[in-house]
Amino acid sequence: MTLRPTEMGPADIEHLRAAGLDDRAIHDATQVIAYFNYINRVADALGVELETFVKPWGEE
């Protein structure tokens, strides 16, 4: 959904259901993913600086 949103389709939903997610979980995950994509783009557009106390992903 983040890297190739135009490639998403019904088969992706079925894959999530097969993994045990119900429609509510799929909806909630979609909302969280969409929000993070949105807010990251807003921050990038406004030139928001990263917090120095947050370590890059994988460097925990």
Secondary structure, DSSP 8 states (H G I E B T S, - for coil): --S-GGG--HHHHHHHHHTT--HHHHHHHHHHHHHHHHHHHHHHHHT----TTS--TT--
